[in-house]
Amino acid sequence: MIIDSADLDAQSAYKLLIGSIIPRPIAWVSTLSTEGVGNLAPISFFTVVGRKPPRVSLSFQPRSDGTTLKDSFVNIRDTGEFVTNMATLPQIDQLNRTAFEFEPDVDEFDAVGLEKEPSVAVKPPRIKGAPIAFECTVEHIFSSPDGLNNAVWGNVVRFYIRDDLYMPGGRIDFGAIAPVGRLAAEYTVVNNAFETPLDADVLREHAGRRMERLDRKDTFYSPIDTPAWSPSGSTTTLD
């Protein structure tokens, strides 16, 4: 099937993008408002954009109403600081709850039962239990003409790496982490690794095989087909 993007509205294009660009890493972003209220948000439009200085990119859409800026972006814009925490399987339920659109005066650490860990170089705290975190300061903000879609470039000024993960030579023992990524509107856990070439028997074993669902839902289930889903990336229910 060939689809002309000019024929798509924003929601239809978003569905194709998030179902095709997979898996996506999740930046579990912690920020503080100018009043000092803690905010958390899982951002899967997230990537690396530089190494000297180390720099990451976050992209923000508005809330599910299509017009209100997300608290996490407002906090980053107003304070110039944020922390990206690594999303892992042990904290996945709390991560998912932070996609809910809490009111701006609600401290989301308290709301979902997470502890704060003081950062070293920025005011927003890290998430206690997250194995890796980047403390960041804003380098640049790119905004759409309507001001509703925004991308942030942040310079990593401090790396937090859990001691047991930092290996000789400065590499990360990623095999001990159980990182979680984003598919379309669902999650996936990274639990295998390989180099090529793979044995032909291994390739045949995996050819055409559907992903295993850890939640035991129907094989063709998708939260995109439910009323709780919105193209904002937020959720409208805490269930």
Backbone bond lengths (Angstrom), bond angles and torsions (degrees), N, CA, C in turn:
res aa  C-N    CA-C-N  psi(-1)  N-CA   C-N-CA  omega(-1)  CA-C   N-CA-C  phi
1 M - - - 1.457 - - 1.522 109.77 -
2 I 1.300 116.41 132.97 1.460 123.15 175.21 1.522 108.06 -109.89
3 I 1.310 116.82 127.99 1.461 121.78 -176.84 1.519 108.89 -121.85
4 D 1.313 116.19 126.20 1.457 121.75 177.11 1.523 108.44 -82.13
5 S 1.328 117.37 118.86 1.461 119.99 -176.44 1.522 112.50 -62.92
6 A 1.330 116.80 -22.19 1.462 119.83 178.46 1.525 111.99 -67.30
7 D 1.333 116.53 -19.54 1.466 121.00 -179.49 1.528 112.54 -88.46
8 L 1.333 117.99 -2.88 1.456 121.87 -173.36 1.525 111.53 -100.81
9 D 1.338 115.70 141.38 1.462 118.55 167.33 1.530 108.17 -82.31
10 A 1.334 116.65 175.12 1.459 120.56 -173.97 1.527 111.84 -61.17
11 Q 1.346 117.74 -40.10 1.459 120.39 -177.62 1.518 111.19 -67.11
12 S 1.325 117.30 -41.64 1.465 120.80 -179.84 1.522 111.07 -65.48
13 A 1.323 116.67 -40.59 1.461 120.04 178.25 1.522 110.65 -65.64
14 Y 1.327 115.52 -39.81 1.467 120.52 179.85 1.523 111.17 -61.23
15 K 1.334 117.42 -42.48 1.463 120.86 178.63 1.526 111.27 -59.37
16 L 1.335 116.64 -42.44 1.458 119.57 -179.59 1.529 111.27 -68.04
17 L 1.322 116.59 -39.22 1.465 120.11 -179.34 1.522 111.72 -65.28
18 I 1.348 116.50 -49.74 1.470 118.53 -174.66 1.521 112.30 -73.32
19 G 1.332 117.35 -20.78 1.461 120.20 176.44 1.515 112.89 -86.73
20 S 1.339 116.83 -12.58 1.458 120.85 -177.28 1.523 113.03 -107.51
21 I 1.321 117.30 -33.64 1.466 120.59 -179.69 1.522 107.28 -92.50
22 I 1.325 114.75 87.88 1.467 121.45 -173.00 1.531 109.80 -140.29
23 P 1.330 116.96 150.46 1.460 127.41 -14.47 1.518 110.33 -75.82
24 R 1.319 117.12 152.61 1.457 121.40 178.21 1.524 109.31 -108.27
25 P 1.339 118.22 134.52 1.466 119.61 174.86 1.519 110.14 -66.72
26 I 1.307 116.46 151.49 1.459 121.90 -179.65 1.520 109.35 -112.07
27 A 1.332 115.33 123.20 1.462 120.37 169.88 1.522 106.72 -92.42
28 W 1.315 115.91 113.80 1.468 120.42 176.99 1.521 105.81 -88.32
29 V 1.317 116.00 95.92 1.457 122.16 -166.24 1.520 111.30 -89.19
30 S 1.317 115.52 126.35 1.465 121.30 174.02 1.524 109.17 -109.15
31 T 1.331 115.21 134.19 1.457 122.01 -179.80 1.525 109.10 -139.49
32 L 1.322 115.37 168.99 1.456 122.61 170.50 1.516 108.56 -124.35
33 S 1.325 116.52 140.24 1.460 120.40 173.18 1.523 108.98 -73.74
34 T 1.308 116.88 170.91 1.463 120.17 177.10 1.522 110.93 -63.52
35 E 1.357 117.44 -20.32 1.469 121.93 176.52 1.527 112.03 -90.74
36 G 1.341 117.40 -0.87 1.456 120.92 177.41 1.508 115.15 88.93
37 V 1.354 118.28 15.02 1.462 122.20 179.18 1.527 109.35 -83.55
38 G 1.337 116.74 129.10 1.457 121.42 -178.98 1.514 112.58 -75.65
39 N 1.323 116.10 137.60 1.464 122.09 178.84 1.521 109.24 -131.14
40 L 1.331 115.71 145.71 1.461 122.50 177.14 1.522 109.29 -131.97
41 A 1.329 116.54 143.09 1.455 120.59 178.89 1.523 110.18 -155.29
42 P 1.342 117.57 130.78 1.458 119.84 173.26 1.536 109.66 -84.66
43 I 1.319 116.28 121.22 1.465 122.03 -177.28 1.527 108.61 -117.19
44 S 1.331 116.63 115.18 1.462 119.56 -178.34 1.526 112.71 -102.74
45 F 1.333 118.07 1.40 1.462 120.31 165.95 1.531 105.41 -93.89
46 F 1.339 114.76 78.35 1.459 123.55 -167.05 1.514 109.30 -142.97
47 T 1.346 116.10 133.50 1.452 118.44 177.34 1.521 110.67 -160.21
48 V 1.329 115.39 173.60 1.462 123.16 174.95 1.528 108.50 -89.38
49 V 1.335 116.72 138.52 1.468 119.51 177.77 1.524 112.83 -126.00
50 G 1.320 118.16 0.50 1.455 119.38 177.79 1.513 111.19 -172.36
51 R 1.349 115.57 162.47 1.459 119.40 -178.59 1.526 113.40 -124.50
52 K 1.337 119.01 -18.34 1.465 121.54 177.03 1.525 108.45 -143.09
53 P 1.333 118.91 89.76 1.462 126.11 3.95 1.527 111.52 -75.33
54 P 1.335 117.80 154.41 1.461 119.44 174.82 1.521 109.41 -62.94
55 R 1.339 116.37 129.15 1.460 120.14 -170.91 1.526 109.51 -141.51
56 V 1.330 115.84 139.80 1.464 121.79 178.25 1.521 109.55 -123.14
57 S 1.322 115.00 162.43 1.458 122.13 -179.91 1.517 109.99 -126.12
58 L 1.330 116.40 137.42 1.460 123.97 174.22 1.517 108.38 -125.60
59 S 1.333 116.93 138.38 1.460 120.72 176.38 1.517 109.82 -117.56
60 F 1.333 115.77 134.46 1.463 122.30 -175.02 1.523 110.40 -122.24
61 Q 1.337 115.10 132.23 1.449 122.00 168.41 1.527 107.76 -101.58
62 P 1.343 117.98 167.95 1.466 118.68 176.10 1.519 111.79 -71.45
63 R 1.328 115.86 174.80 1.459 121.71 175.67 1.530 110.42 -63.08
64 S 1.331 115.19 178.16 1.469 120.19 -175.77 1.522 113.05 -64.23
65 D 1.347 118.28 -17.77 1.469 119.29 176.82 1.523 111.89 -77.12
66 G 1.328 117.08 -8.04 1.456 121.72 175.82 1.513 115.09 82.85
67 T 1.325 118.18 -3.36 1.466 120.17 -175.47 1.528 114.33 -130.94
68 T 1.330 118.07 -23.14 1.461 121.29 -176.37 1.520 110.67 -90.93
69 L 1.320 117.21 129.41 1.459 120.81 178.10 1.523 110.29 -68.96
70 K 1.311 116.52 143.66 1.461 120.83 179.25 1.527 110.24 -69.53
71 D 1.343 114.72 144.29 1.461 120.51 -177.60 1.524 111.88 -57.31
72 S 1.323 116.93 -38.63 1.466 120.15 -178.18 1.528 110.55 -61.38
73 F 1.337 117.32 -42.13 1.461 118.94 178.72 1.524 111.05 -68.54
74 V 1.322 117.02 -42.91 1.469 120.19 178.99 1.528 110.45 -58.06
75 N 1.337 116.71 -43.06 1.462 120.16 179.32 1.521 111.81 -63.35
76 I 1.328 116.71 -42.60 1.466 120.72 178.91 1.522 110.19 -64.02
77 R 1.321 116.29 -44.92 1.473 120.87 179.64 1.527 111.54 -61.13
78 D 1.341 116.42 -41.67 1.457 120.54 -173.08 1.522 113.97 -83.10
79 T 1.350 117.60 -26.25 1.468 120.08 -176.91 1.519 113.32 -110.27
80 G 1.343 117.72 -22.33 1.456 120.85 179.54 1.513 114.93 77.03
81 E 1.355 116.85 15.65 1.461 120.00 -177.40 1.516 111.43 -140.43
82 F 1.323 116.18 151.90 1.461 121.77 174.12 1.520 109.24 -165.04
83 V 1.327 115.65 167.11 1.463 122.00 175.60 1.523 107.91 -128.20
84 T 1.336 117.15 133.02 1.461 120.37 171.67 1.528 107.40 -101.99
85 N 1.315 115.87 119.57 1.461 123.20 179.11 1.529 109.16 -103.31
86 M 1.321 116.94 144.19 1.464 120.05 -179.77 1.518 111.03 -74.57
87 A 1.323 115.76 134.26 1.466 122.02 176.42 1.522 109.57 -85.46
88 T 1.343 116.82 126.87 1.458 121.15 -179.86 1.523 110.07 -134.36
89 L 1.309 115.42 162.89 1.459 121.18 -173.79 1.535 113.89 -58.84
90 P 1.345 120.76 -40.62 1.461 118.91 -178.30 1.527 114.16 -60.46
91 Q 1.333 118.77 -22.88 1.461 121.68 -178.05 1.520 113.31 -112.40
92 I 1.336 117.45 16.74 1.460 119.88 -171.47 1.529 113.09 -65.48
93 D 1.323 119.06 -36.17 1.462 119.82 -179.73 1.529 110.92 -64.68
94 Q 1.327 115.91 -42.39 1.462 118.94 178.29 1.523 111.23 -68.49
95 L 1.324 116.81 -37.58 1.461 119.48 176.10 1.523 110.75 -58.55
96 N 1.317 116.42 -47.25 1.459 120.05 -178.55 1.529 111.38 -61.70
97 R 1.332 116.88 -36.13 1.459 120.29 179.36 1.526 111.80 -67.16
98 T 1.339 117.13 -27.16 1.460 118.76 179.40 1.521 113.02 -76.46
99 A 1.334 117.35 -4.56 1.466 120.22 172.56 1.530 111.07 -79.78
100 F 1.333 117.03 -9.96 1.468 121.58 178.04 1.530 109.47 -68.76
101 E 1.324 115.93 146.04 1.459 120.50 -177.86 1.532 110.83 -86.32
102 F 1.323 115.53 79.74 1.459 120.83 175.07 1.526 109.89 -68.42
103 E 1.319 115.88 158.10 1.460 120.15 174.16 1.533 109.68 -69.33
104 P 1.330 117.61 152.59 1.474 120.65 -175.23 1.524 115.03 -59.52
105 D 1.334 118.05 -23.91 1.462 119.83 -177.82 1.522 113.35 -89.92
106 V 1.339 117.83 5.27 1.462 122.78 179.11 1.527 109.34 -93.85
107 D 1.327 116.25 124.71 1.461 120.33 174.44 1.528 107.28 -77.45
108 E 1.321 116.53 112.88 1.468 120.65 -172.45 1.523 112.51 -73.95
109 F 1.311 118.66 -23.64 1.465 119.58 172.64 1.528 109.34 -58.59
110 D 1.331 115.69 -48.20 1.463 120.58 179.75 1.528 110.83 -66.97
111 A 1.330 116.76 -40.07 1.461 121.28 -174.52 1.522 112.60 -63.24
112 V 1.337 117.61 -33.37 1.465 120.12 -177.29 1.526 112.21 -108.85
113 G 1.331 117.61 3.18 1.452 120.61 174.99 1.513 115.42 77.95
114 L 1.341 116.59 40.65 1.459 120.99 177.31 1.528 110.10 -111.76
115 E 1.328 115.30 148.06 1.454 120.04 177.02 1.528 110.58 -95.02
116 K 1.332 115.16 148.73 1.459 121.49 177.40 1.524 110.07 -91.87
117 E 1.305 114.82 142.79 1.466 121.77 174.41 1.532 106.79 -119.35
118 P 1.327 119.22 124.74 1.463 119.72 -177.12 1.523 112.34 -59.34
119 S 1.329 115.60 136.61 1.453 120.45 172.40 1.521 109.13 -81.31
120 V 1.326 116.22 169.63 1.459 121.71 -177.36 1.525 111.57 -96.38
121 A 1.355 116.42 -43.58 1.464 120.39 -170.15 1.521 114.09 -113.69
122 V 1.333 118.08 -9.75 1.460 121.39 -179.80 1.523 108.61 -131.88
123 K 1.341 116.39 163.06 1.455 120.28 -177.93 1.530 114.13 -77.29
124 P 1.349 120.34 -38.70 1.462 118.40 179.00 1.522 111.59 -59.61
125 P 1.326 118.02 137.18 1.466 120.03 -179.38 1.526 112.19 -78.48
126 R 1.322 114.71 159.11 1.456 120.32 167.70 1.528 109.27 -80.17
127 I 1.322 116.16 167.23 1.462 122.19 174.13 1.521 108.01 -89.90
128 K 1.321 116.81 121.60 1.460 119.85 178.22 1.532 109.15 -63.98
129 G 1.304 116.34 130.98 1.462 121.42 -178.95 1.508 113.49 100.63
130 A 1.334 117.94 -19.50 1.464 119.69 175.89 1.529 108.24 -70.63
131 P 1.331 118.52 128.15 1.460 120.01 -172.70 1.524 114.52 -73.67
132 I 1.323 116.68 -23.83 1.462 122.04 -178.86 1.522 108.29 -140.02
133 A 1.310 117.26 141.18 1.458 120.86 176.13 1.521 109.15 -150.40
134 F 1.342 114.98 146.62 1.459 121.73 176.37 1.531 108.40 -113.69
135 E 1.312 117.08 122.56 1.456 121.07 172.80 1.531 107.57 -87.31
136 C 1.335 116.43 125.25 1.456 120.92 -168.60 1.522 113.17 -128.27
137 T 1.321 115.52 148.42 1.458 122.53 169.54 1.522 108.73 -119.23
138 V 1.309 116.37 147.45 1.464 121.00 -174.61 1.529 110.62 -70.42
139 E 1.321 115.71 129.61 1.454 122.53 173.19 1.527 110.41 -96.37
140 H 1.332 116.41 -44.36 1.473 119.75 -177.74 1.523 109.17 -160.51
141 I 1.329 116.22 149.08 1.459 122.94 173.78 1.524 108.80 -121.41
142 F 1.321 115.57 127.47 1.458 122.32 176.92 1.529 108.05 -107.14
143 S 1.323 117.12 128.33 1.462 120.69 -176.78 1.527 110.97 -123.69
144 S 1.332 115.85 144.44 1.454 121.03 173.65 1.532 109.16 -69.24
145 P 1.333 117.88 162.33 1.471 119.75 -178.72 1.522 113.86 -56.01
146 D 1.340 117.50 -32.59 1.467 119.48 179.59 1.527 112.59 -85.13
147 G 1.334 117.64 -5.51 1.451 121.94 177.81 1.510 115.49 77.18
148 L 1.332 117.69 4.84 1.462 121.02 -174.47 1.527 113.16 -92.94
149 N 1.314 117.77 -25.83 1.459 121.71 178.96 1.517 108.21 -113.17
150 N 1.337 115.56 126.43 1.457 120.31 -170.97 1.528 111.11 -137.36
151 A 1.317 114.95 142.24 1.461 121.31 174.60 1.521 108.64 -120.15
152 V 1.328 115.61 137.98 1.457 122.03 -177.93 1.524 108.92 -116.87
153 W 1.321 116.18 129.53 1.456 121.26 166.64 1.518 107.78 -100.02
154 G 1.325 116.47 126.56 1.456 120.85 178.77 1.516 111.62 -125.09
155 N 1.316 116.36 136.84 1.455 121.24 175.97 1.527 109.57 -86.82
156 V 1.321 115.99 131.29 1.464 121.19 178.03 1.528 107.82 -79.52
157 V 1.329 116.03 112.55 1.471 119.56 -178.37 1.523 112.49 -97.97
158 R 1.334 117.09 -20.07 1.465 121.26 174.40 1.535 108.82 -145.98
159 F 1.328 115.71 136.64 1.458 122.08 171.72 1.521 108.34 -101.71
160 Y 1.329 116.28 131.00 1.468 119.50 166.82 1.518 107.15 -107.05
161 I 1.321 116.67 121.66 1.466 123.31 177.16 1.524 107.21 -125.66
162 R 1.323 118.02 123.99 1.463 120.37 177.60 1.528 109.35 -56.23
163 D 1.310 117.37 136.73 1.467 121.70 -169.26 1.521 113.39 -52.70
164 D 1.339 117.43 -43.02 1.460 119.31 -175.21 1.524 112.92 -71.58
165 L 1.337 117.72 -11.69 1.460 121.28 -178.49 1.522 112.94 -92.92
166 Y 1.331 116.34 -14.63 1.464 120.20 -176.28 1.524 109.13 -88.60
167 M 1.330 115.93 111.20 1.452 122.10 -172.15 1.526 111.74 -98.14
168 P 1.337 116.54 162.61 1.463 119.69 176.25 1.524 110.86 -54.80
169 G 1.320 115.52 139.41 1.457 119.91 -178.02 1.507 112.89 88.12
170 G 1.350 117.47 -3.76 1.452 120.45 175.13 1.514 115.36 87.84
171 R 1.333 118.17 11.32 1.460 118.75 178.31 1.528 110.46 -89.91
172 I 1.352 115.43 164.99 1.456 122.24 -179.49 1.530 109.68 -100.96
173 D 1.314 116.93 134.98 1.466 121.79 174.73 1.534 108.36 -80.91
174 F 1.344 115.92 76.21 1.469 119.84 -174.11 1.523 112.41 -66.67
175 G 1.327 117.82 -20.55 1.452 120.58 -179.96 1.520 113.79 -66.92
176 A 1.332 117.16 -12.42 1.467 121.31 -179.01 1.526 112.81 -102.19
177 I 1.341 117.57 11.18 1.461 119.54 -169.12 1.528 114.34 -104.33
178 A 1.325 120.03 -37.72 1.474 123.72 -171.05 1.525 111.17 59.14
179 P 1.364 117.40 57.22 1.455 119.92 179.32 1.526 111.89 -68.49
180 V 1.327 115.05 150.52 1.463 121.97 -179.48 1.526 109.05 -113.59
181 G 1.327 116.61 136.51 1.455 122.36 177.01 1.514 110.95 -121.30
182 R 1.312 114.61 178.63 1.461 121.71 -177.69 1.519 109.20 -111.46
183 L 1.330 115.83 136.98 1.460 120.74 172.13 1.531 107.00 -98.18
184 A 1.334 118.51 -115.06 1.460 119.07 174.10 1.527 107.07 -81.50
185 A 1.331 116.91 -89.29 1.466 120.27 174.57 1.522 110.41 -109.12
186 E 1.316 116.88 18.75 1.456 122.01 -176.26 1.526 110.07 -125.61
187 Y 1.322 114.93 178.23 1.458 121.19 -176.18 1.527 110.66 -113.69
188 T 1.316 114.55 161.72 1.458 120.83 173.03 1.521 108.22 -142.95
189 V 1.327 115.85 145.78 1.464 119.84 176.88 1.527 108.25 -104.32
190 V 1.307 115.98 134.48 1.461 121.18 179.32 1.529 107.61 -86.90
191 N 1.324 116.53 109.62 1.463 119.90 -175.02 1.519 113.31 -131.22
192 N 1.331 117.23 20.25 1.463 119.54 173.09 1.521 109.28 -150.31
193 A 1.316 116.18 162.51 1.458 122.36 179.36 1.522 108.27 -148.08
194 F 1.326 116.51 155.25 1.461 119.33 178.00 1.527 109.92 -161.75
195 E 1.321 114.82 161.64 1.448 123.36 167.14 1.518 107.50 -116.61
196 T 1.307 116.71 155.74 1.459 120.98 175.85 1.529 109.40 -96.38
197 P 1.345 118.00 157.08 1.472 125.84 1.38 1.529 111.90 -80.55
198 L 1.336 115.21 147.91 1.455 120.99 175.11 1.519 110.17 -90.04
199 D 1.315 115.25 153.07 1.466 120.77 176.43 1.526 109.49 -60.59
200 A 1.307 116.85 142.58 1.464 121.69 -177.86 1.525 111.95 -59.51
201 D 1.326 117.79 -34.24 1.465 120.45 178.43 1.524 110.89 -65.39
202 V 1.322 117.40 -36.82 1.462 120.99 178.10 1.529 109.93 -67.02
203 L 1.321 117.05 -42.35 1.464 120.55 178.71 1.527 111.17 -62.32
204 R 1.332 116.82 -43.57 1.470 120.08 178.78 1.522 111.13 -64.64
205 E 1.324 117.00 -37.65 1.460 121.06 -179.03 1.527 111.63 -62.36
206 H 1.325 116.30 -35.54 1.462 120.19 -175.49 1.528 113.59 -96.85
207 A 1.311 118.50 -12.19 1.460 121.15 -178.32 1.526 110.94 -62.92
208 G 1.318 116.34 125.51 1.457 120.90 176.25 1.511 115.51 75.63
209 R 1.329 117.55 0.63 1.462 120.47 -178.41 1.518 110.06 -77.85
210 R 1.342 117.17 133.29 1.455 120.97 176.19 1.527 109.96 -77.12
211 M 1.325 115.27 154.58 1.461 119.73 175.85 1.523 110.56 -61.29
212 E 1.309 115.16 147.17 1.465 120.58 174.30 1.518 108.77 -82.04
213 R 1.334 117.44 134.26 1.459 121.79 176.67 1.528 108.79 -92.77
214 L 1.328 116.64 117.24 1.455 120.37 179.91 1.523 111.96 -75.45
215 D 1.342 117.23 -20.48 1.469 120.38 -178.93 1.523 113.11 -89.18
216 R 1.335 116.87 -0.69 1.467 123.61 177.06 1.522 113.95 65.20
217 K 1.315 117.43 18.73 1.461 120.32 174.11 1.529 109.11 -75.74
218 D 1.337 115.13 167.69 1.457 120.90 179.14 1.522 110.30 -56.11
219 T 1.317 117.10 146.79 1.457 121.71 -172.84 1.524 113.17 -60.47
220 F 1.339 118.00 -27.27 1.462 120.57 -179.30 1.533 112.67 -103.54
221 Y 1.318 117.13 12.31 1.463 120.69 179.15 1.528 110.77 -65.88
222 S 1.331 116.35 144.83 1.452 121.58 171.16 1.514 109.34 -148.84
223 P 1.341 118.91 133.34 1.462 120.78 176.03 1.520 112.75 -64.68
224 I 1.334 117.29 -15.97 1.463 120.02 176.79 1.526 110.64 -61.24
225 D 1.329 116.89 -27.26 1.464 121.28 -178.76 1.522 113.10 -86.39
226 T 1.339 118.05 6.01 1.455 121.04 -178.28 1.527 110.63 -106.14
227 P 1.336 117.72 156.96 1.474 120.34 -179.42 1.521 114.06 -64.98
228 A 1.338 118.00 -20.83 1.466 120.75 -177.04 1.518 112.89 -74.75
229 W 1.347 117.53 -15.79 1.460 120.65 -176.15 1.521 111.25 -82.92
230 S 1.322 115.71 144.11 1.464 120.35 172.54 1.520 108.33 -141.55
231 P 1.338 118.12 153.29 1.466 120.74 -178.93 1.525 113.55 -74.14
232 S 1.314 117.68 10.51 1.463 121.41 175.45 1.521 111.71 -81.96
233 G 1.345 116.15 -16.61 1.451 120.19 -172.31 1.516 112.05 86.16
234 S 1.340 116.48 -7.07 1.467 120.99 177.76 1.517 110.16 -89.39
235 T 1.330 116.02 165.65 1.447 120.36 171.64 1.522 109.14 -114.75
236 T 1.311 115.82 152.19 1.465 121.17 -178.15 1.510 111.70 -107.75
237 T 1.320 116.97 9.43 1.461 121.40 177.25 1.517 109.38 -141.46
238 L 1.333 116.22 149.66 1.458 121.25 176.81 1.519 111.97 -92.90
239 D 1.322 119.30 -1.90 1.460 122.31 179.75 1.507 111.49 -70.33
